[in-house]
């Protein structure tokens, strides 16, 4: 634009002089009649008798030549200016497109950015002002028009030009760019792009990482977890850790399994992982973990995520394994800050540490909830009650422990076992209100009963974490919760979901969502395989287990709902029929790790007679079948271990059985 203005300033006086000559010649030729054409042919102006003399024709010729030259010159200059602007525009677009790649290569020591421009902050719609070290292509300042340029340059550009030492260090291809105002500064301790991104640091995410690396040995996998810890297993938090004799167990997080072998709660030591900042340059790939980072936004179309510190990471393929969030009773949430401070929602390592500390410093703890977690914690704390002088109370709305899972007779028997551990049971209890009075919590039930306690553990279920559903545009199941996925655990073409957050379709049992360790392991492993291109369907019937200490435990598979018709087949238990003995036999405390599919291909039935037990005082060991339309849809193995593949095959076959006594023989429960 400066070139164009300079040329016009030079030509303008000449154009005005030519216009004056034209007006004088018109008056001289006497062309005052409105009917006479204004543009008189050149022959009349040069030879007419009544003309204004011979000099007028020559002046008109000069005028025509000058005007024509000015037009041609202006058009030429305009064309060149437009071409130059087009070139600069293309360079600008190319430069903007290359910014993400350049930003990745920059280090914090390189002075690549200039600080804020006031006008851009005041007006968000104002374009960014760039100042490059090579200023000539953007603004060509000629010596003859220097005063005019000073009047045109914006004040903020002058301010940046003054900061010459900063811009001189920037290469011609590196321009300054203002960071988004809402973004928090974050150090570049991780790559801006990864082939495999896993959101969540639990069991499913770790299983997927191992599966990906098994199929793609050079794969680069990044795990982003909100927790401060590396991936770990959750079952010991409510089981074995509480029975440890080590006083420093909350620090070491090492425990003895029922078989006596010691292990860590973490899947792998820190040496198994590589540093996040080294992941991009690692030739052999690896698994890196970003701890303490929460993914707050997911751009599915752009294949990138945004974290709570404002940083972004793009990906090729992504797994969502965000797990769940512990539910709480609304009456507790509305009770105020003092009540909430004395309430534990048990889920993470920090919850285990906090509850262990509380159990050593208070006189009473009340556990609300009669399911798996509530019953396990009740037994664990009950064993400590005599040691610390602790009163442990467990309350639930059902008639007995695990009343939603076990048939009533077995639930009642289980409740008596829990009482033997030193736990006070309050059944059929519906909480009406909770208040903090005289340094104590008062729990008022709907039937008028009042329970006073020092601390509450709320174990009333899990809510799937679907916080990313809105930004990612992913579907959430309205009945079961969780992200709806297809048979390959896909939510979108390059997004998979595994673990507690996945709502999948079971070809035998319909759409389901499962919140157990085995499901997290198997679904995570399958999702990892499918992320590498296998496209396998999820046909696995996951199992789960619960131990009420080292002497009583059970394993279950399928739909185990106490509202369904059940048939129980029991036998006398022996010393081998305990979780501790089962762990010693299998060599592992996490029983799902020892499972194999092929062991269920041809089970051998026992020849001993089986008996259907309905009402007996002792249920040592047995099998409980859950029926729907005369078909077995769920099985509980009560103190019967290492028979899960047999149960899985029965549910997979989906056949009607006229005599379940014969089916029970497949589990060999009568063998000594």
C-alpha positions as CSV (number, residue, x, y, z in Angstrom):
1,X,0.0,0.0,0.0
2,X,2.9,2.3,0.7
3,X,4.1,1.8,-2.9
4,X,0.7,2.7,-4.3
5,X,0.4,5.8,-2.3
6,X,3.9,7.0,-3.3
7,X,3.2,6.5,-7.0
8,X,-0.1,8.4,-6.7
9,X,1.5,11.3,-4.9
10,X,4.0,11.7,-7.8
11,X,1.3,11.4,-10.5
12,X,-1.4,13.5,-8.9
13,X,0.1,17.0,-9.7
14,X,0.6,16.0,-13.3
15,X,-3.0,14.7,-13.6
16,X,-4.4,18.0,-12.1
17,X,-2.3,20.1,-14.6
18,X,-3.6,18.0,-17.5
19,X,-7.2,18.5,-16.3
20,X,-6.7,22.3,-16.3
21,X,-5.4,22.3,-19.9
22,X,-8.4,20.2,-21.0
23,X,-10.9,22.7,-19.5
24,X,-9.2,25.7,-21.2
25,X,-9.2,24.0,-24.6
26,X,-12.9,23.2,-24.3
27,X,-13.7,26.8,-23.7
28,X,-11.5,27.9,-26.6
29,X,-13.3,25.7,-29.2
30,X,-16.7,27.3,-28.3
31,X,-18.4,24.1,-27.5
32,X,-21.1,25.7,-25.5
33,X,-24.1,24.2,-27.3
34,X,-25.5,21.3,-25.1
35,X,-26.5,19.4,-28.3
36,X,-22.9,19.3,-29.5
37,X,-21.0,16.2,-28.4
38,X,-18.5,17.0,-25.7
39,X,-15.9,14.6,-27.2
40,X,-15.1,16.4,-30.5
41,X,-13.1,14.5,-33.1
42,X,-9.4,15.4,-33.1
43,X,-9.6,16.5,-36.8
44,X,-12.1,19.3,-35.9
45,X,-9.9,20.5,-33.0
46,X,-6.9,20.8,-35.3
47,X,-8.4,22.5,-38.5
48,X,-11.7,24.2,-37.8
49,X,-12.2,27.8,-39.0
50,X,-13.9,28.9,-35.8
51,X,-11.5,27.1,-33.5
52,X,-9.5,28.5,-30.8
53,X,-6.1,28.4,-32.7
54,X,-3.7,25.6,-33.6
55,X,-2.2,25.3,-30.1
56,X,-5.3,23.7,-28.6
57,X,-5.0,20.5,-30.7
58,X,-1.5,19.9,-29.6
59,X,-2.4,20.4,-25.9
60,X,-5.2,17.8,-26.2
61,X,-2.8,15.3,-27.7
62,X,-0.4,15.8,-24.8
63,X,-3.4,15.5,-22.4
64,X,-4.5,12.2,-23.9
65,X,-1.1,10.7,-23.8
66,X,-0.5,11.7,-20.2
67,X,-3.9,10.4,-19.0
68,X,-3.4,7.2,-20.9
69,X,0.1,6.8,-19.4
70,X,-1.2,7.4,-15.9
71,X,-4.0,4.8,-16.4
72,X,-1.6,2.2,-17.7
73,X,0.9,2.9,-14.9
74,X,-1.8,2.8,-12.3
75,X,-3.2,-0.5,-13.5
76,X,0.3,-2.0,-13.7
77,X,1.1,-0.8,-10.2
78,X,-2.3,-2.1,-8.9
79,X,-1.7,-5.5,-10.5
80,X,1.8,-5.7,-9.0
81,X,0.5,-4.7,-5.6
82,X,-2.3,-7.3,-5.7
83,X,0.2,-10.0,-6.7
84,X,2.5,-9.0,-3.9
85,X,-0.4,-9.0,-1.4
86,X,-1.5,-12.4,-2.6
87,X,2.1,-13.7,-2.1
88,X,2.3,-12.3,1.4
89,X,-1.2,-13.8,2.2
90,X,0.0,-17.2,1.1
91,X,3.1,-16.9,3.1
92,X,1.1,-15.8,6.1
93,X,-1.3,-18.8,5.8
94,X,1.7,-21.2,5.5
95,X,3.4,-19.6,8.5
96,X,0.2,-20.0,10.6
97,X,-0.1,-23.7,9.6
98,X,3.5,-24.4,10.6
99,X,3.1,-22.9,14.1
100,X,2.2,-26.1,15.9
101,X,5.2,-27.9,14.4
102,X,7.5,-25.1,15.3
103,X,6.1,-24.8,18.8
104,X,6.9,-28.4,19.6
105,X,10.5,-27.8,18.6
106,X,11.0,-24.7,20.7
107,X,12.4,-24.7,24.2
108,X,11.7,-22.3,27.0
109,X,15.1,-20.7,26.5
110,X,14.4,-19.5,23.0
111,X,13.1,-15.9,22.9
112,X,10.4,-16.7,20.4
113,X,7.5,-14.7,21.8
114,X,6.8,-11.1,22.5
115,X,4.4,-10.2,25.3
116,X,0.9,-8.9,25.1
117,X,-0.2,-6.2,22.7
118,X,-2.6,-3.8,24.5
119,X,-5.0,-3.3,21.6
120,X,-5.5,-7.1,21.0
121,X,-6.4,-7.6,24.7
122,X,-8.9,-4.7,24.6
123,X,-10.6,-6.0,21.5
124,X,-10.8,-9.8,21.2
125,X,-11.8,-9.5,17.5
126,X,-8.7,-7.4,16.6
127,X,-6.3,-9.3,14.4
128,X,-2.9,-10.4,15.8
129,X,-0.1,-8.1,15.1
130,X,3.0,-9.9,14.0
131,X,6.5,-8.4,14.0
132,X,9.2,-10.5,12.3
133,X,12.9,-9.8,12.3
134,X,12.8,-9.5,8.5
135,X,10.4,-6.5,8.3
136,X,11.1,-5.6,4.6
137,X,8.5,-8.0,3.0
138,X,5.7,-6.7,5.3
139,X,6.5,-2.9,5.2
140,X,8.8,-1.4,2.6
141,X,9.7,2.1,3.7
142,X,11.3,4.3,1.1
143,X,13.4,7.3,2.2
144,X,11.3,9.7,0.2
145,X,8.1,8.9,2.0
146,X,9.4,8.4,5.6
147,X,7.2,11.1,7.2
148,X,4.0,9.5,5.7
149,X,4.9,6.1,7.0
150,X,5.3,7.4,10.5
151,X,1.8,8.6,10.4
152,X,0.4,5.3,9.2
153,X,2.1,2.8,11.6
154,X,-0.1,1.9,14.5
155,X,1.2,2.8,18.0
156,X,1.4,-0.9,19.1
157,X,3.6,-1.7,16.1
158,X,5.9,1.1,17.1
159,X,6.1,-0.3,20.6
160,X,7.1,-3.7,19.2
161,X,9.6,-2.2,16.8
162,X,11.3,-0.5,19.8
163,X,11.8,-3.9,21.3
164,X,14.4,-4.7,18.7
165,X,16.7,-6.9,20.8
166,X,13.9,-9.4,21.4
167,X,12.9,-9.6,17.7
168,X,16.4,-9.8,16.4
169,X,16.8,-13.2,18.0
170,X,13.7,-14.6,16.1
171,X,14.4,-16.2,12.8
172,X,12.5,-15.0,9.7
173,X,10.2,-18.0,9.8
174,X,9.3,-17.7,13.5
175,X,6.6,-15.2,14.4
176,X,5.3,-14.1,17.7
177,X,2.0,-15.5,18.8
178,X,-0.1,-14.5,21.8
179,X,-1.2,-17.4,23.9
180,X,-5.0,-17.8,24.7
181,X,-5.9,-15.6,27.6
182,X,-7.8,-18.4,29.4
183,X,-4.9,-20.9,29.2
184,X,-2.7,-21.5,32.2
185,X,1.0,-21.6,31.6
186,X,2.3,-25.2,31.5
187,X,5.8,-26.6,31.0
188,X,6.4,-28.7,27.9
189,X,7.0,-31.9,29.8
190,X,5.1,-34.1,27.4
191,X,4.7,-34.5,23.6
192,X,2.0,-32.5,21.9
193,X,1.0,-35.5,19.9
194,X,0.9,-39.2,20.7
195,X,-0.3,-42.2,18.6
196,X,-2.1,-43.8,21.6
197,X,-3.7,-41.7,24.3
198,X,-5.4,-43.4,27.3
199,X,-7.6,-41.2,29.6
200,X,-7.6,-42.7,33.1
201,X,-5.0,-44.5,35.1
202,X,-6.9,-47.5,36.5
203,X,-6.9,-51.2,35.7
204,X,-8.6,-50.9,32.3
205,X,-6.1,-48.3,31.1
206,X,-3.1,-50.3,32.2
207,X,-4.4,-53.5,30.6
208,X,-4.9,-51.6,27.3
209,X,-1.4,-50.2,27.5
210,X,0.1,-53.7,27.9
211,X,-2.1,-55.0,25.1
212,X,-1.1,-52.3,22.7
213,X,2.6,-52.8,23.4
214,X,2.2,-56.6,23.0
215,X,0.9,-56.1,19.5
216,X,2.9,-53.1,18.6
217,X,6.3,-53.3,20.4
218,X,7.4,-49.8,19.3
219,X,4.1,-48.2,20.3
220,X,4.1,-44.9,22.1
221,X,1.4,-44.8,24.8
222,X,0.5,-41.9,27.0
223,X,-1.7,-42.4,30.1
224,X,-3.3,-39.3,31.6
225,X,-4.7,-39.7,35.1
226,X,-6.2,-37.3,37.6
227,X,-4.8,-39.3,40.5
228,X,-1.2,-38.6,41.8
229,X,-0.3,-42.3,41.6
230,X,0.8,-44.7,38.9
231,X,-1.7,-47.4,37.8
232,X,-2.6,-49.7,40.7
233,X,-5.2,-52.4,41.5
234,X,-8.2,-51.4,43.6
235,X,-9.4,-54.7,45.2
236,X,-6.7,-54.9,47.9
237,X,-7.8,-51.4,49.2
238,X,-10.9,-53.1,50.8
239,X,-9.4,-56.6,51.3
240,X,-5.8,-57.6,52.0
241,X,-4.3,-54.3,52.9
242,X,-6.5,-54.2,56.0
243,X,-5.2,-57.5,57.3
244,X,-1.5,-56.6,57.0
245,X,0.6,-56.8,60.1
246,X,3.0,-54.2,58.8
247,X,2.4,-50.9,60.6
248,X,3.8,-49.0,57.6
249,X,1.4,-50.5,55.1
250,X,-0.1,-47.1,54.3
251,X,3.3,-46.0,53.1
252,X,4.7,-49.1,51.4
253,X,1.3,-50.2,50.0
254,X,2.6,-53.8,50.1
255,X,0.6,-56.6,51.4
256,X,0.5,-60.4,51.8
257,X,-2.0,-62.2,49.7
258,X,-4.0,-65.0,51.2
259,X,-1.4,-67.4,49.9
260,X,1.3,-65.6,51.9
261,X,3.1,-64.1,49.0
262,X,3.9,-60.4,49.2
263,X,3.2,-58.0,46.4
264,X,2.7,-54.3,45.8
265,X,-0.6,-52.7,45.0
266,X,1.0,-51.1,41.9
267,X,0.9,-53.1,38.7
268,X,4.5,-52.1,37.8
269,X,7.3,-50.2,39.5
270,X,8.2,-46.7,38.2
271,X,11.1,-48.2,36.2
272,X,8.6,-49.9,33.9
273,X,7.5,-46.5,32.5
274,X,9.4,-43.9,30.6
275,X,9.3,-40.2,31.2
276,X,6.6,-38.3,29.4
277,X,9.1,-35.8,27.9
278,X,11.1,-38.7,26.4
279,X,8.1,-40.5,24.8
280,X,8.2,-38.6,21.5
281,X,11.9,-39.2,20.9
282,X,12.0,-42.8,22.1
283,X,12.9,-45.2,19.2
284,X,11.4,-48.2,20.9
285,X,8.4,-46.4,22.2
286,X,7.1,-47.1,25.7
287,X,4.4,-46.2,28.2
288,X,4.4,-42.9,30.0
289,X,2.1,-41.6,32.7
290,X,1.0,-38.0,33.3
291,X,-0.2,-37.9,36.9
292,X,-2.3,-35.2,38.5
293,X,-3.8,-34.1,35.1
294,X,-7.5,-34.0,34.4
295,X,-8.9,-34.0,30.9
296,X,-11.6,-31.4,30.8
297,X,-12.4,-31.2,27.1
298,X,-12.3,-33.5,24.1
299,X,-12.3,-32.4,20.5
300,X,-13.4,-35.5,18.6
301,X,-13.1,-34.0,15.1
302,X,-9.8,-32.4,15.8
303,X,-8.5,-35.6,17.6
304,X,-7.2,-33.7,20.6
305,X,-7.9,-33.2,24.3
306,X,-7.5,-30.3,26.7
307,X,-6.3,-30.6,30.3
308,X,-7.2,-28.6,33.3
309,X,-3.9,-26.6,33.0
310,X,-4.8,-25.5,29.5
311,X,-2.4,-27.7,27.7
312,X,-3.5,-29.8,24.7
313,X,-2.5,-33.2,23.3
314,X,-3.5,-34.6,19.9
315,X,-3.8,-38.3,19.3
316,X,-4.4,-40.9,16.6
317,X,-6.4,-43.2,18.8
318,X,-7.9,-42.7,22.2
319,X,-9.2,-44.9,25.0
320,X,-11.6,-43.5,27.7
321,X,-11.2,-45.5,30.9
322,X,-12.3,-42.9,33.4
323,X,-13.9,-45.4,35.8
324,X,-16.5,-44.1,38.3
325,X,-17.1,-41.7,41.1
326,X,-18.4,-42.9,44.5
327,X,-22.1,-42.0,45.1
328,X,-23.1,-40.3,48.3
329,X,-26.4,-39.9,50.1
330,X,-28.2,-36.6,49.4
331,X,-29.0,-36.2,53.1
332,X,-25.3,-36.3,53.8
333,X,-24.4,-33.8,51.0
334,X,-27.1,-31.4,52.3
335,X,-26.0,-31.8,56.0
336,X,-23.3,-29.2,55.8
337,X,-19.5,-28.9,55.9
338,X,-19.0,-30.5,59.3
339,X,-20.7,-33.7,58.3
340,X,-18.9,-33.9,55.0
341,X,-15.6,-33.5,56.7
342,X,-16.4,-36.6,58.7
343,X,-17.6,-38.7,55.8
344,X,-15.4,-40.9,53.6
345,X,-16.3,-41.9,50.0
346,X,-14.0,-44.9,49.6
347,X,-12.4,-45.4,46.2
348,X,-8.7,-44.4,46.0
349,X,-5.4,-44.9,47.7
350,X,-5.8,-41.6,49.6
351,X,-9.2,-42.8,50.9
352,X,-7.6,-46.0,52.3
353,X,-4.9,-43.9,54.0
354,X,-7.4,-41.5,55.4
355,X,-9.8,-44.2,56.7
356,X,-6.9,-46.1,58.3
357,X,-5.8,-42.9,60.1
358,X,-9.4,-42.2,61.2
359,X,-9.9,-45.8,62.5
360,X,-6.9,-45.2,64.9
361,X,-8.2,-41.9,66.3
362,X,-12.0,-42.2,66.7
363,X,-14.2,-44.3,68.9
364,X,-16.8,-45.3,66.3
365,X,-17.3,-45.7,62.6
366,X,-20.6,-46.3,60.8
367,X,-20.6,-47.8,57.3
368,X,-23.7,-47.1,55.2
369,X,-24.2,-49.7,52.6
370,X,-24.6,-53.5,52.5
371,X,-23.1,-54.4,49.2
372,X,-19.6,-55.7,48.3
373,X,-17.6,-52.7,49.4
374,X,-19.6,-52.0,52.5
375,X,-19.5,-55.6,53.7
376,X,-15.8,-56.0,53.0
377,X,-14.9,-52.8,54.9
378,X,-17.1,-53.8,57.8
379,X,-15.3,-57.1,58.2
380,X,-11.9,-55.4,57.8
381,X,-12.6,-52.7,60.4
382,X,-14.4,-55.2,62.6
383,X,-11.2,-57.2,62.9
384,X,-9.4,-54.1,64.1
385,X,-12.1,-53.1,66.6
386,X,-10.7,-55.1,69.4
387,X,-7.2,-53.8,68.8
388,X,-8.1,-50.1,68.8
389,X,-11.3,-50.2,70.9
390,X,-13.3,-49.2,67.9
391,X,-17.0,-49.6,67.5
392,X,-18.0,-50.6,63.9
393,X,-21.6,-50.2,62.8
394,X,-23.0,-51.3,59.4
395,X,-26.4,-50.2,58.3
396,X,-28.3,-50.9,55.0
397,X,-31.9,-50.9,53.8
398,X,-32.0,-54.6,53.0
399,X,-32.7,-57.4,55.4
400,X,-29.1,-58.8,55.3
401,X,-25.7,-58.2,53.9
402,X,-25.5,-58.3,50.1
403,X,-29.2,-58.6,50.1
404,X,-29.4,-57.4,46.5
405,X,-27.1,-60.2,45.3
406,X,-27.6,-63.2,47.5
407,X,-30.9,-65.1,48.1
408,X,-32.4,-64.2,51.5
409,X,-31.3,-67.4,53.3
410,X,-27.7,-66.9,52.3
411,X,-27.8,-63.2,52.9
412,X,-28.9,-63.8,56.5
413,X,-26.2,-66.4,57.0
414,X,-23.6,-63.9,55.7
415,X,-24.9,-61.3,58.1
416,X,-24.2,-63.6,61.0
417,X,-20.7,-64.1,59.8
418,X,-20.1,-60.4,59.6
419,X,-21.4,-60.0,63.2
420,X,-18.8,-62.5,64.3
421,X,-16.1,-60.2,63.1
422,X,-17.2,-57.6,65.7
423,X,-19.6,-55.6,63.6
424,X,-22.9,-54.2,64.8
425,X,-25.5,-54.7,62.1
426,X,-28.6,-52.4,61.6
427,X,-30.7,-53.8,58.9
428,X,-33.7,-52.3,57.1
429,X,-32.3,-48.9,57.8
430,X,-33.3,-45.9,55.7
431,X,-31.4,-42.7,56.5
432,X,-33.6,-39.7,57.0
433,X,-31.1,-37.1,58.1
434,X,-27.6,-36.6,59.4
435,X,-26.5,-33.8,61.7
436,X,-23.4,-32.7,63.7
437,X,-24.3,-32.2,67.4
438,X,-21.8,-31.9,70.3
439,X,-18.8,-33.2,68.3
440,X,-20.8,-36.2,67.2
441,X,-22.7,-37.2,64.1
442,X,-26.3,-38.2,64.6
443,X,-27.9,-40.4,62.0
444,X,-31.7,-40.4,62.2
445,X,-33.5,-43.2,60.4
446,X,-37.0,-43.0,59.0
447,X,-38.3,-45.4,61.6
448,X,-37.1,-43.0,64.4
449,X,-34.0,-44.9,65.4
450,X,-30.9,-42.6,66.0
451,X,-27.3,-43.7,65.7
452,X,-24.5,-41.7,67.1
453,X,-21.0,-42.0,65.5
454,X,-17.7,-40.2,65.0
455,X,-17.3,-41.0,61.3
456,X,-19.3,-42.2,58.3
457,X,-18.2,-44.3,55.4
458,X,-20.7,-44.0,52.5
459,X,-20.5,-47.2,50.4
460,X,-23.7,-46.8,48.3
461,X,-22.5,-47.5,44.8
462,X,-20.6,-46.0,41.9
463,X,-21.5,-43.4,39.3
464,X,-19.8,-43.8,36.0
465,X,-17.6,-40.9,35.1
466,X,-19.0,-39.5,31.8
467,X,-17.8,-35.9,32.2
468,X,-16.3,-35.9,28.6
469,X,-19.6,-37.0,27.0
470,X,-20.8,-33.4,26.3
471,X,-17.7,-32.0,24.8
472,X,-17.0,-35.2,22.8
473,X,-20.6,-35.7,21.7
474,X,-20.6,-39.3,22.9
475,X,-23.8,-41.1,23.8
476,X,-24.6,-42.0,27.4
477,X,-26.9,-44.9,28.2
478,X,-30.0,-43.6,30.0
479,X,-30.7,-46.9,31.8
480,X,-27.3,-48.2,32.9
481,X,-25.2,-45.1,32.6
482,X,-21.7,-45.0,31.0
483,X,-20.7,-44.5,27.4
484,X,-22.6,-46.7,24.9
485,X,-20.2,-48.7,22.8
486,X,-20.5,-51.2,20.0
487,X,-19.4,-54.8,20.1
488,X,-15.7,-53.8,19.6
489,X,-16.0,-51.3,22.5
490,X,-15.9,-48.3,20.1
491,X,-17.8,-45.1,20.9
492,X,-16.5,-43.4,17.7
493,X,-14.3,-44.5,14.8
494,X,-11.1,-43.7,16.8
495,X,-12.4,-43.7,20.4
496,X,-12.8,-46.8,22.6
497,X,-14.2,-47.1,26.1
498,X,-13.3,-49.8,28.7
499,X,-13.9,-50.6,32.3
500,X,-16.6,-49.1,34.6
501,X,-17.5,-46.3,32.1
502,X,-18.4,-48.7,29.2
503,X,-22.0,-49.7,28.6
504,X,-21.7,-52.6,26.2
505,X,-24.0,-55.1,24.5
506,X,-23.8,-58.6,25.8
507,X,-25.1,-61.1,23.2
508,X,-26.5,-63.4,25.9
509,X,-27.6,-61.0,28.6
510,X,-28.4,-57.8,26.7
511,X,-26.9,-54.3,27.3
512,X,-24.9,-54.1,30.5
513,X,-22.4,-52.1,32.5
514,X,-20.1,-53.9,34.9
515,X,-18.0,-52.5,37.8
516,X,-15.5,-55.2,38.6
517,X,-11.8,-55.9,38.3
518,X,-12.0,-58.7,35.9
519,X,-14.2,-56.7,33.5
520,X,-11.7,-53.9,33.6
521,X,-8.9,-56.2,32.8
522,X,-10.6,-58.0,29.9
523,X,-12.3,-55.0,28.4
524,X,-9.1,-52.9,28.6
525,X,-7.1,-55.7,27.0
526,X,-9.6,-56.1,24.2
527,X,-9.9,-52.3,23.6
528,X,-6.1,-52.2,23.4
529,X,-6.0,-54.9,20.8
530,X,-8.8,-53.2,18.7
531,X,-6.9,-49.9,18.9
532,X,-4.1,-51.7,17.0
533,X,-6.5,-52.9,14.3
534,X,-7.9,-56.3,15.3
535,X,-11.6,-55.4,15.5
536,X,-12.5,-58.2,17.9
537,X,-16.0,-58.3,19.5
538,X,-16.4,-58.4,23.3
539,X,-17.9,-61.7,24.1
540,X,-16.3,-62.3,27.5
541,X,-18.4,-63.0,30.5
542,X,-16.6,-61.2,33.2
543,X,-16.5,-62.5,36.8
544,X,-16.2,-60.8,40.1
545,X,-15.4,-61.9,43.6
546,X,-15.7,-60.7,47.2
547,X,-14.0,-61.9,50.3
548,X,-15.3,-61.4,53.9
549,X,-11.9,-62.1,55.3
550,X,-9.6,-65.1,54.6
551,X,-12.3,-67.7,55.5
552,X,-15.4,-66.8,53.5
553,X,-15.5,-65.7,49.8
554,X,-17.4,-66.2,46.6
555,X,-17.0,-65.7,42.9
556,X,-19.9,-64.7,40.6
557,X,-20.6,-64.3,36.9
558,X,-23.5,-63.0,34.9
559,X,-26.6,-61.4,36.3
560,X,-26.8,-62.1,40.0
561,X,-29.9,-60.4,41.3
562,X,-31.7,-61.7,44.4
563,X,-35.0,-60.8,42.8
564,X,-34.5,-63.6,40.3
565,X,-35.5,-67.2,41.1
566,X,-32.5,-69.1,42.5
567,X,-31.5,-72.7,43.1
568,X,-28.7,-73.5,45.5
569,X,-26.8,-76.7,45.7
570,X,-24.5,-77.0,48.7
571,X,-22.1,-79.4,50.3
572,X,-20.0,-79.7,53.4
573,X,-16.9,-77.4,53.4
574,X,-13.4,-78.6,54.0
575,X,-10.2,-76.7,55.0
576,X,-9.4,-76.3,51.3
577,X,-12.7,-74.3,50.7
578,X,-11.6,-70.8,51.7
579,X,-10.2,-67.8,49.8
580,X,-6.8,-68.3,51.5
581,X,-6.6,-71.9,50.4
582,X,-7.7,-71.0,46.9
583,X,-5.0,-68.3,46.7
584,X,-2.4,-70.8,47.8
585,X,-3.5,-73.3,45.1
586,X,-3.6,-70.8,42.2
587,X,-0.5,-68.8,43.3
588,X,-2.2,-65.4,43.0
589,X,-4.4,-63.3,45.2
590,X,-6.2,-61.6,42.3
591,X,-8.1,-64.7,41.3
592,X,-9.2,-63.4,37.8
593,X,-5.5,-63.4,36.8
594,X,-5.5,-67.2,36.9
595,X,-8.5,-67.7,34.7
596,X,-8.2,-69.4,31.3
597,X,-10.9,-70.0,28.7
598,X,-9.8,-73.4,27.5
599,X,-10.3,-75.1,30.9
600,X,-14.0,-75.0,30.4
601,X,-14.2,-76.9,27.1
602,X,-14.9,-80.3,28.6
603,X,-15.7,-80.3,32.3
604,X,-15.8,-83.6,34.1
605,X,-18.9,-84.0,36.3
606,X,-18.7,-85.5,39.7
607,X,-20.4,-88.8,40.3
608,X,-21.3,-87.9,43.9
609,X,-25.0,-87.0,44.5
610,X,-25.9,-83.3,44.8
611,X,-28.5,-81.9,47.2
612,X,-30.6,-78.8,46.8
613,X,-30.4,-76.8,50.0
614,X,-33.1,-74.3,50.9
615,X,-32.9,-73.8,54.7
616,X,-29.9,-75.0,56.6
617,X,-27.9,-73.3,59.2
618,X,-24.5,-74.0,57.6
619,X,-23.7,-73.2,54.0
620,X,-20.1,-74.4,53.8
621,X,-19.7,-74.3,50.0
622,X,-22.0,-74.5,47.0
623,X,-23.4,-73.2,43.7
624,X,-26.3,-70.8,43.3
625,X,-28.0,-70.6,39.9
626,X,-30.0,-67.5,38.9
627,X,-32.7,-68.2,36.4
628,X,-34.6,-66.1,33.9
629,X,-37.2,-67.9,31.7
630,X,-35.7,-71.2,33.0
631,X,-32.3,-70.3,31.6
632,X,-29.3,-69.8,33.8
633,X,-28.2,-66.2,33.5
634,X,-26.0,-65.9,36.7
635,X,-24.0,-68.2,38.9
636,X,-22.5,-67.7,42.4
637,X,-19.7,-70.0,43.5
638,X,-19.9,-69.9,47.3
639,X,-16.5,-70.9,48.7
640,X,-15.9,-72.8,45.4
641,X,-12.8,-71.6,43.6
642,X,-11.1,-72.1,40.3
643,X,-14.3,-73.3,38.6
644,X,-15.2,-70.0,36.9
645,X,-14.6,-71.2,33.3
646,X,-17.2,-73.9,33.8
647,X,-19.7,-71.3,35.0
648,X,-18.9,-69.1,32.0
649,X,-19.5,-71.9,29.6
650,X,-22.9,-72.7,31.1
651,X,-24.1,-69.1,30.7
652,X,-22.6,-68.9,27.2
653,X,-24.5,-72.0,26.1
654,X,-27.8,-70.4,27.2
655,X,-29.7,-73.7,27.4
656,X,-32.6,-74.7,29.6
657,X,-31.7,-77.3,32.2
658,X,-34.4,-79.7,33.5
659,X,-32.3,-80.7,36.5
660,X,-29.8,-78.3,38.0
661,X,-28.5,-81.0,40.3
662,X,-26.8,-82.6,37.3
663,X,-25.4,-79.2,36.3
664,X,-24.0,-78.7,39.8
665,X,-22.0,-81.9,39.4
666,X,-19.8,-80.1,36.8
667,X,-18.3,-78.1,39.7
668,X,-17.2,-81.1,41.7
669,X,-18.3,-79.5,44.9
670,X,-18.6,-82.9,46.7
671,X,-15.0,-83.9,46.1
672,X,-12.8,-83.8,49.2
